[in-house]
């Protein structure tokens, strides 16, 4: 079985669950996605439109971004998202945005942090303050990252929401700063907020599985510096993120989203080698500490992911072997010193 092209992939990543259709039918107000042109936002926006239509909900779905990539805007408009160009660092432009009862905040900066720390902190802490002030009467789901947790061994089963943050490096520290800013305004303005800690979403054009599979296909050694990881099909991640609109609270609530497995890099590399008919080699000393999440709370709320790890690996292997699109955006999952 394979996903044959990008159009089919985008449809698979934006298919709403029955649970999401039901939520969109009873969720009051319009939805605005801030930072919509990133890696996940286009399919999340399309999913929101499809879920609202399936529910018969007269709901406007806005997508806000600088839109430095015109193709992302074209795809969103094609799927029914009303796009609005806006630099979120510009408070006047932010003030001019239409009202929306529901906000999904996806803006942020990660790669390139090392050497550009000031911009990373501005994007990850100043902008959340502007947004939380502008949309204080909305409910807000704010994307965060599992990198705010400490690195833990595989045997731990990953960090659940009760584990205190202990971010390593400036990127992760700035992400905790983003959470603290949203949390502050959730308290002072009674804004219903949810902090969504994700790692890692899988889209066949990028992601941890893509990174490992590409190494095997090209005969390059696979790093063992981080021996385990979590992964979740991006379609499931999109569903969970939108379902989280029904879980916002003041003070802000926290929710981990990722797949149910603690996945061994060696296992995945070996499976790709088997599917691709290639040898596999490794480099470095096998590390035990990693960014690992426990998403049990999300599974209790929303159910298990619809796409299994085995299915993701098979789709990914075939995608690479068929010469499928590669966004050239490595996850750097092998980084364990906080320097992205």
N, C-alpha and C positions, 0 to 999 in steps of 0.2 A: 504494500500500500504506500502511496506517495501523495504529497501535495505538489501539484505539477507546476504552478506558477504563482506570481505575487498576488494576482487577483484572487485566486483560490485561498491563498494564505491569509490575506486580509479578511476575507469572509469568515474563515475559521477562527481568527483571533477576535472577531467582533460579534460572534453569535451569542445573544443573551440567553441566560438560563430562564426557566419557567419562574423561578423564585424572583429573579430580577424584574421580569415583566410584571409580576404581581406587585412588587414594591413601587415600580414606576406608575402603576395605576392608582395608587393611593398617596403617593408623595406629592405634597402641595408645592406649587410654584415652578418656575423655570430653573434650568441648570446651566451653570457657567463653568467651563474648564479652563483654568489659567495655566499657561505653559503647555498648550495643547499640541504644539508641533514637535514635541520630543519623540523619543523612540516608542513610547506606549500610547501617547495621547491621541494619535490619529485613529487607531482602532478602538480606543476607549470611547471617543466621541461618536464614532459610527455605531458602536454597541448601544450607547445611550439613546440615540435616535431610533434605532430598530426596536429597542425595548419599549420606548414611549409609544411608538406607532402600534406595536403589537398589543399594548394595553389600552389603546384607544384614548390615550391621554393627550390633551391639547397643551403640549409643553414645548417651549422653545429651548433648543440646545445651542448655547453659544460656545465658540472656541476662540480663545484669546492667546495671542503670541506676537512676537515681532515678525514672524514669518520670513526669516532669512532664506528659507527654502520654499519657493513658490509651489513646488510639487505637493508639499504637505497641505498647503491651503487648497489647492485644486481638489485633492482627494477628499478633504473634509467637506467642501462645498458640494461635491458630487454625491456624498452620502447624506446630505441634508443638514449639516452643521452650519450655523450662521457664524462666519468668521469675522473677527474684529482685530485689526493690527493694533498692537499696544506694547510699549516698553514699560514693564511694570515698575521700573525704577523712577519713572516719570509720574509724580503724584497727581499732576493735573490730568494727564491722560487716564490714569486710574479712576479719578473722580468722575470722568466723563462716561465711564462704562455704564451700561444699563443695570438696573436692579436685577438681582437673581436670588431666589430663596435658598438655592442649593449651590455650593461652590466645591469643586474638586481642584485642589491646589497641587500642580505638578511641576511648578517652576523650581529651578535650582541649578547648582553648578557642582560638578565633580571633577571630571578629567581636566587636567591642566592646572589643578589647584597648586601643585608644587611650583613655586616661582610667581604665582599670581594670587597669593593668599588674600590680598585686600579685596579683589573682585569677588572671590568666593564668599568671604564673610558678608559683603554687601548684598549679594544675591540671596544668601541663605539665612540672613538675619534681618536686614533692613526691609527687604521686600515683604516678608511675612508680617511685619508690623504695619506697613502701609495697607496691606490687604485686609488684615484683621480689623483695622480701624474703618476702612471703607465699607466692609461687608459685615459689620458687627451684628446686624439683625438677621444674618443668614446662618444656615448650618454649614460647617466647613469640614471636609475630609482633606487633610494635609498629608501628602506623601512624605515619608521619611525613609529611613534605611536601617537594616539590621546592624549596620556598622556602628551605631551608637552603643551597642552592647560590648562587653569585653570579649576578647578572643577566648574560646573555650575548647576543651578536647572533645573528640567525637563521642566518647563514652558518656558525655554529659546529657546527650539528647537535645542539646541546644537550649538557648535562653528563652524562657517564657516572659510574659509581661511583668512578672514580679521582680525580675532581675534588675538591679540598679544599673543605669548607664555608666560606662567607663570608656569613653571614646578614645581611640588611639589616632593621633595625627590631626592636622588642622581641618581636613575635610570632615572627618567624623565629628570633631568638636563643633564645627560650624553647623552641622546637621542637628546636633543636640541643641545648639543655640536657636535654630529654627523652631524646634519643638518647644523650647522654653518661652519663646516670644508668643507663639500661638497659645500656649498654655496660660500665659499671663493675661492675654486679652480674653480668653475663655472665662477666666475668673472675674476680671474687672468689668467686662461688658456682658457677662452671662451668655456669651456666644457658644452655642452647642458645637463642639469640635471633636474630631477624632484624629489621632496621630497614627498613620498607617506605616508600619515598619516592614518593608519588603526586601527580600533577597532570595534568589535572583530570578527575574522574569525571563522566559525563553521564547524568543521569536527566531525562526529558522535563519534569519538574516544576521543575527547577532545573538550573543548570550554565552553562558558558560559551556553549554553543550556544543555550540558552534565553535568556540575557541578550541576545545579539546578535539573535536572531530576534524577540524581543519588541520591541526598539527599532525594527526595520524594520517590523513589523506596525503599530506605533503611530505611525509617522512621526517618531520621535525620532532625532536624530543619533547615530551610532555613534562612540564614542571611538577615536582613533588613537594615544593615548598609549603603548599597548603594541601593536605591530603584528603580533605572532605569538603563538601559544600551542600547547600540546599538549592533546589530549582523548582520552578512552577511555570506551567504553560501560561503564556501571556494572556490568552483568552480567559483562563480561570482567574488570573490576577485582576484583569479588567472587571470581571463579574464581581469579585470580592470587593474591589474598590468602590464600585457603585452601590453595592449592597450596604456598605459601611455608612452610607448616608442615613440609614435607618438606625444607626447606633451612636450618633453624635450626642455629646453630653457636656454639661458644665458642672464641675471642672472637666477638662478635656479627658477623654478616654484614650486608651492605647490598644492597638491591635496589631499583632504579627500576622503577616501573610507570606507563606512559602509552601513548598511541597511537604509531604509527610515523611519523606526519607532523609536520613543522613547519608549522603551519597559519597562513595569512595572514588576518588579520581582514577585509581588503578583499575577499578571495575569498569568504569565508563570507557576509559581508553581501550581496555581489552575488548569490550563489546563493539566499539567502532572498528577495531582491527578485524574482528570476526566478520562484521557486516560488509566491510570494504575490501576484504581480502588483502590486507596490508599488515606488515609487521608493526609493532609498537615499541618505542624506546622511551626512556625516562631520563630526566636530569635532576640533579640536586638531591639533598637529603629529605626523606619523607617527613613532613611536619605534621604535628598533631593538632596544634591550635588553629582555629578557624572562626570566621563569623558564621555562627550556626543559630538558627531560630527554631523555636518550637511554636507551631501554629495551631496547637490543639484548640485554643479558644475560638479561632475562626472556623474550624471544622465543626465545632459544636453549634455555632451560630448559623452557618451557611451550608454545611455538608462538605464532603470530600471533593477534591478537584475532579473534573470530568475526564481530563486527559492524563493517562498514567505516564510514569517515567519511561517504561519500555516503549510506549508509543512515541514519545518525544524523541528518544534515541533513534528509533527506526526512521521516523520522518526526517530527522536531522541528517542521518547518514545518506539517505537517498537525495536530499536537497543538495548536499555538497557534491556527491558523485555526479549529479545531473548538471552541475555548474550553476546552481541557483544564486541569486543576488546576495552579495556580501556587503554590508554597510561599512565595513572597515572600522568598527567601533569595539575594540576588545574590552571585556569586562574588567580585566586585571584582577580576576578572582584569586590569582596566586600571590597577591600582595598581602603581607601580614604585618607591615610596619607603618601603615597609615598614609604612605606617600603615593598619591594617585596623580 
